[in-house]
Amino acid sequence: MNSTTDELQTIPGVGKRTADDFRRIGIRRVQDLRNKDPEQLYARLCRRVGKPVDRCMLYVFRCAVYYATRKKPDPEKLKWWNWKDR
């Protein structure tokens, strides 16, 4: 595993495949997610792969952006399933 993979995988809920999806849309480091729009990231991934991606990925993106943007994140908000549509 290289340092890029390690860093992205420090995001709660992000494993190897999700880290690969982040890189696919130009996200290389946690810092790259700061203040990004999760919906735009999700739309970019769908365009990149040429088909709709499971909506759970949007929830992971929401969690990841929150994680990257907050200095002291709320532990409950670091669970991707807490970012589902209401």
C-alpha positions in Angstrom: 0.0 0.0 0.0 1.3 3.5 -0.8 1.0 6.6 1.2 -1.9 7.9 -0.9 -4.0 4.8 -0.2 -3.2 5.0 3.5 -4.3 8.6 3.8 -7.6 8.2 2.0 -8.3 5.0 4.0 -8.0 7.0 7.2 -11.4 8.4 6.3 -14.1 6.5 8.2 -16.0 4.1 5.9 -13.4 4.3 3.2 -11.7 1.1 2.1 -9.5 0.3 -0.9 -12.3 0.4 -3.5 -13.7 3.7 -2.3 -10.2 5.2 -2.2 -9.8 4.1 -5.8 -13.1 5.8 -6.6 -11.8 9.0 -5.0 -8.7 8.9 -7.1 -10.8 8.3 -10.2 -12.3 11.8 -9.7 -9.1 13.5 -8.8 -9.1 13.2 -5.0 -5.7 12.2 -3.8 -5.6 13.3 -0.2 -8.0 14.0 2.6 -7.3 17.7 2.2 -8.6 17.6 -1.3 -12.1 17.0 0.1 -12.3 20.1 2.2 -15.4 22.2 1.5 -16.2 20.2 -1.6 -19.8 19.5 -2.6 -20.6 15.8 -2.1 -23.4 15.8 -4.6 -21.0 17.2 -7.3 -18.4 14.6 -6.4 -21.0 11.8 -6.7 -22.2 13.2 -10.1 -18.6 13.3 -11.3 -18.0 9.7 -10.3 -21.2 8.6 -12.1 -20.1 10.5 -15.3 -16.6 9.0 -15.0 -17.8 5.4 -14.7 -20.5 6.0 -17.3 -23.5 4.8 -15.2 -25.3 5.5 -12.0 -23.3 4.5 -8.9 -25.0 3.1 -5.8 -26.4 6.0 -3.8 -24.5 4.8 -0.7 -21.4 6.3 -2.3 -23.0 9.7 -2.0 -23.5 9.1 1.7 -19.8 8.1 2.0 -18.9 11.3 0.1 -21.0 13.4 2.5 -19.2 11.8 5.5 -15.8 12.1 3.9 -16.3 15.8 3.2 -17.5 16.4 6.8 -14.5 14.5 8.1 -12.0 16.5 6.0 -13.6 19.8 6.9 -14.0 19.5 10.7 -11.2 19.7 13.2 -13.2 17.8 15.9 -15.8 15.8 14.1 -18.8 14.4 15.9 -18.2 10.6 16.1 -21.8 9.9 15.2 -21.4 11.9 12.0 -18.4 9.7 11.0 -20.7 6.8 10.3 -21.6 7.0 6.6 -25.1 5.6 7.1 -26.0 8.7 9.2 -25.7 10.7 6.0 -28.6 9.1 4.1 -31.2 11.2 2.5 -33.9 12.3 4.9 
